[in-house]
Structures are given as C-alpha cells and as structure tokens.
Amino acid sequence: MAAEGGPAENVPFETPDLYGAYPRLTDEQIDRLAAHGDRFPFEPGQVLIREGEPCEQFFVVLNGSVAIVEHYGTPDERILQVHGPGRFLGEIGLLQGQVGFYTAVGHDPGEVLAVPVDRLRALVARDAVLGDLVLRACLGRRALLAGLGAGFRILGSRYSADTRRLREFAARNRLPHRWIDLETDEEAEALLRRFSIGPEDTPIVIWQGHQLLRNPSNAELARLIGLPAPSFDESPSDVLIIGSGPAGLAAAVYAASEGLSTTVVEAIATGGQASTSSRIDNLLGFPSGISGAELAERAVFQVQKFGALISVPAEATALKPRDDHYAVTFADGGTATGRTVILATGARYRRLVVPGIERLEGTSVYYAATLYEAQQCRTDPVAVVGGGNSAGQAVLFLADQVPRAYLLVRGGDLGSHMSRYLIDQIERHPRIEVLLHTEVSEVIGDPVLESLVIVDNRTGERRELDARALFVFTGADPSTDWLTGSLALDEHGFVLTGAEAQADTAPGTWESRDRNCMILETTLPGVFAAGDVRSGSVKRVASAVGEGAMAVHLVHEHLGHKATSGTR
Ligand SMILES: Cc1cc2nc3c(=O)[nH]c(=O)nc-3n(C[C@H](O)[C@H](O)[C@H](O)COP(=O)(O)OP(=O)(O)OC[C@H]3O[C@@H](n4cnc5c(N)ncnc54)[C@H](O)[C@@H]3O)c2cc1C
C-alpha cells in the first residue's frame, strides 16, 4: 500500500485473534456505543488514525476492512494487522491521550462507527463488561506492538549513555519502540545515509519513519508521544503526590475519587518498581497473576478516570514549606505546590559492584526483566543474581524465553528470602539451574557480555559461566537523597513517620497544633510518606497500595484539623 487510495496488495484478509487482543464486539455492544457516536463511510486509502498524531475518536469497523500500517507512505511501510467488521481500532495510548503509534487506513471500502474518546472513557469507566473488554484488548495490543518492534526507532550506540537513557525511558514507560544499535545493526548505516547524519549526531529518535529528534531529553520525547506534560496550577493542589508506583497511584485514586484536587509527579515512568515485574502472583484478586505493566496501565487509567493530573517526567529535587502549603521543585526548574504532600518515591534498584560492569549496563546487564529486556537475549543463556521474589520472578519469566537460566544466590537457602510458590516453580523448571553460595566476581566480554566468573563464597573456588546477559535483583535503596535536611530519615535513608518522627521533631511542633504526628506523617506536618520509601514499610505491592489509601485518610484529617484549628 505505497500510496493513499491504493488497494492493499498481498495482505491476509484479517489478523487472527491469538491473544484476545482483537475481540469482536457484539451487535448489542455496537448498538450501545452507537448511542454515543456517528457512522460514516470510508474508502480504501482513507486515513482514520495517523501515526504521531493524537486521535480523538474510537473507531468500530461496521463493514469493509481497515489496515493497521507502520510508517505509512514511507519506504519502511509495514502492514501490522487488518481488521474487519465488529473489530475496533486503537490501543492503550488512545485511552491515555497518547499519539498513534501506527496509521489506520481503509483497506476494503466500508463504514465505521466513530465515538469521541472522552465518551468512550466514561463508558469504559462505568460499563464493567464492555470496559474490561476494551481495556484488556488495548493493553494486549500495546504488548503486541512492543513484541513487533513497532513504534519509534532509537538509533544510537550501545556505549552511549544517552542511548541507554532513551531506551530505559521508552521501556519503563512501555512505549512501542525499536533500538537500532549503531555498533552492530546493518540497518544503522543505511539510516544514517538516508537522513544524511553522522554517527556523532546520534542518538536520534526516528518518528513516523521520517521525523528526526536529535538526542532528545526524556521530556521532549514524552511530549512527542503525548505523555502528560508537567503543567502546574498556580494554586496549590489539595494533595501533591511524589512518585507514581503502587503507593502513589493508590493515593491518587483515593484522593481524586474523594474530591481532593490531586497532582501526581513522576521522575521516570508510571508504575514504579512493580511495573518492572514480569508477573505479580501474590496480589489479592489476581489468581492467575498480573504483569506489572498491566497493573500500571490499569491504575493510570483509573487515576485519570477520577480526574487526577499525572506528570512524567518530573523529578522532584527539593521540598520546602511556603506560606500555608508546600512547594516542590523539579530537576527542570519547575515548581508545584500542595496543601499536603504524599511522598511515595519508593526505592531504586541497587547496582551490582563488579569491576567493569558499567560498560555492559543497558546492553547485557539489566535491573529489570520485562518484555523489552527479554527481547535482547532470546537465544542465549542468561544469569540472574538475587535471592528474593523479584529475582525468582525474573528467572522464571526469562527461563521461558532462553535456552538456559542460572540463578546465582549468595546465601545457602532459597527459602530465606523467596516465597514458596516461586521456589516450587523454579525447582520444577527444566531450564533453570540454581547456584547457591555463589557471587559474581568478574564480567567478561566487550561490547557484550560473553561469560561471568563466579566464586563459591565458602570455598573460594572460581569458575567461568557461559552467560550473555546478567539480570540483577539485589535489593533497593530509598529514593530520598533530595529530602536530606528537609525532614527526618532513618539510618538507611528511609522516611521516619508517626511516633518515630514525632520524637525527632522540634519541640512545640505538634503541641501548637494540639495533636500528635499521625502514623504516616513525617516530621513536616501535612507531609506524609507511603510505601517502600517509609521507614519500617513492608516492601510489597499490596502494602504500598494500602499505605497510599491510608495516607489520603490522614490527609483529610490534617486538612480538617487545619480548617478547625487554623494552623498549617
Ligand atoms: C522486579 C520486582 C518484582 C517485584 N515483585 C513483587 C511481587 O510479586 N509482589 C509484591 O508484593 N511486591 C513485589 N515487588 C516489590 C514492589 O514492587 C514494591 O514494594 C512496590 O512497587 C513499592 O511501591 P512504591 O509505590 O512504594 O514505590 P515504587 O514502586 O518504588 O515507586 C516509586 C516511584 O517514585 C518515583 N520517584 C522516585 N524518586 C522520585 C523523585 N525525586 N521525583 C519524582 N518521582 C520519583 C520512581 O520513579 C517510582 O516510579 C517487586 C519489586 C521488583 C523490583
């Protein structure tokens, strides 16, 4: 389908629905949608959704067929799917206000039903059956797009920190993209020639097959994709939430659904640590488990449904009292204000200390094991370091994709830090080998990992292990450097709350308020901490969600108390 209006050539009639991502709506469901939209005919080659542009309509194919095309009208044009009657167009980006990652164009002449997206969001929010069907399909399509390597392309060297930054931002925000390594991919040379740029101008982002961004910042890339930009009202939000992991997103759902004006700011990507989990099996209500990515997307949709604002990327760098509220400053110099603040900045992964490991980070050493990382190492043996649940999940997920997966554990008993359900699966898995009392002492290979030198920490015996990728899950440190000096932290850097915080507060702080420091409250009245960032927290998704909800209850109490006592 080289040009607009031409009939499609050599394409199968309709893509089979393998993963439940392309359900067909019933006539009754289409009738219900039709009450909120309009029908109109389309011709072959007529564009309904254009790659790189926001789409305000939800389209249902009534008859004829529509082709989903990547890089439409460029030499790289590729047909991804074809949809016939009863199918709808769009993926999760449509529901979240992101731009299209492909073009939807008429294939056989027909008719569509067009429903404005904001009406669809309202329908999805209140119609459980239709809502879940559309949401599940849109989530599945995002994963399939990622699996197809569709979306924008990042062309850059594996050695370039900026290339790694862009790749991590794209992967953590679950954005469909493909990385083309300047060092090894033949395609790289041809693209440099086509766009008449030199290797020194990389990394570049190639968008819609023809638009170039030269080493864009994460914020610039986010704006291109349509991720919500940090635009903060002059007037303070009732609640300003820092961090959008499970704790922050849960707090946002409760706060916004209870009528508080709510702003969430996030430094990297919505979903936090949990979003890097390939499958969370121990979260109540998900008997067959849920991927961290799906949990994050569903939560973001819920937060937006209640009208809370989410801004990514917005890294908080300072917190200061200002008049009767708080001001938070960001790495880009912007500021947001809140009558109350919920700190939900969680923890960030701990790096493995092995000589020379930095040069392999992002190319063959990873701190997450999601679809994006797994794509890089399908045919080779891999090693996972760590003895906790995150390492257990990662080795199980990877072992289904690679010929061999080693689990390297420093201790002598898997049961000391890992849940039984994971140990049972690991012990039964034919492609997993567990090495206890084992530590990594060397990484061998350049530019990619070729093998590891491991040492038995009882005998000191060293040996080489054939592995092309290394996944590290050796715990996490609190993300609180920016809070040092603003409020009290424990000896490990976690935020003190409740009685411990009260004991560490300047005399008179609480007495003047005629109340005590509340259980999740920090040494700053009206500033709360929830989830992994809090001293003494349990470091689980469910407890982070619980604390997020609880913090909102305490926000109401604080604002209520403030209203009656006139103190901040
Ligand atoms: C791979 C993996 C698998 C896991 N599996 C499970 C499991 O199966 N079951 C389970 O119960 N738990 C699991 N956990 C633990 C669980 O993910 C965490 O306990 C949970 O995510 C904590 O939520 P949180 O919201 O407190 O913090 P986080 O998830 O860490 O989120 C904090 C967010 O704050 C952002 N942030 C940090 N600093 C700033 C700043 N200065 N400005 C703005 N934003 C900032 C971060 O980017 C992040 O998005 C797993 C963790 C990992 C890493």
The ligand as a Gaussian input file, in Angstrom:
#p B3LYP/6-31G(d) Opt

LIG

0 1
 C       11.323000      -6.802000      39.835000
 C       10.422000      -6.634000      41.058000
 C        9.428000      -7.563000      41.301000
 C        8.577000      -7.402000      42.412000
 N        7.587000      -8.329000      42.611000
 C        6.718000      -8.148000      43.628000
 C        5.644000      -9.069000      43.828000
 O        5.487000     -10.054000      43.110000
 N        4.772000      -8.835000      44.845000
 C        4.910000      -7.757000      45.685000
 O        4.070000      -7.575000      46.569000
 N        5.938000      -6.869000      45.538000
 C        6.836000      -7.057000      44.536000
 N        7.876000      -6.172000      44.375000
 C        8.009000      -5.028000      45.312000
 C        7.039000      -3.907000      44.881000
 O        7.201000      -3.664000      43.528000
 C        7.304000      -2.649000      45.710000
 O        7.126000      -2.964000      47.076000
 C        6.325000      -1.539000      45.309000
 O        6.499000      -1.227000      43.958000
 C        6.560000      -0.305000      46.168000
 O        5.706000       0.688000      45.716000
 P        6.007000       2.232000      45.991000
 O        4.918000       2.967000      45.293000
 O        6.208000       2.457000      47.422000
 O        7.418000       2.544000      45.328000
 P        7.996000       2.302000      43.871000
 O        7.324000       1.214000      43.179000
 O        9.472000       2.239000      44.039000
 O        7.614000       3.649000      43.075000
 C        8.203000       4.874000      43.406000
 C        8.106000       5.797000      42.210000
 O        8.602000       7.081000      42.602000
 C        9.375000       7.624000      41.553000
 N       10.327000       8.571000      42.118000
 C       11.422000       8.300000      42.889000
 N       12.068000       9.453000      43.220000
 C       11.355000      10.467000      42.636000
 C       11.505000      11.888000      42.597000
 N       12.511000      12.503000      43.237000
 N       10.603000      12.620000      41.894000
 C        9.556000      12.019000      41.255000
 N        9.363000      10.670000      41.240000
 C       10.240000       9.907000      41.931000
 C       10.072000       6.403000      40.944000
 O       10.495000       6.660000      39.614000
 C        8.956000       5.350000      41.015000
 O        8.198000       5.352000      39.851000
 C        8.749000      -6.299000      43.285000
 C        9.781000      -5.349000      43.044000
 C       10.616000      -5.530000      41.947000
 C       11.706000      -4.516000      41.672000

